[in-house]
Amino acid sequence: MSYSTILFEIKEQVAIIRLNLPKQLNALTNQMIDDLMGACERITESQEIRAAVITGMGKGFCAGGDLEELKTC
């Protein structure tokens, strides 16, 4: 499965999820939430994954909700 706002890999039974919107300090968008939910489903369904790590690309882990996207709601 491919994701547009996160990077997902498995190394030695550990799922590594990297939030990948560094220009926005990895602010949570609706698409990122969907991608994270898909990754979590993949992790829970897998027999080989024993742990998960979530990190952010760039200088910020996660700025919180994307305020620009919230303005349009």
Secondary structure, DSSP 8 states (H G I E B T S, - for coil): ---SSEEEEEETTEEEEEE--GGGTT-B-HHHHHHHHHHHHHHHH-SS--EEEEEESTT-S--SB-HHHHHT-
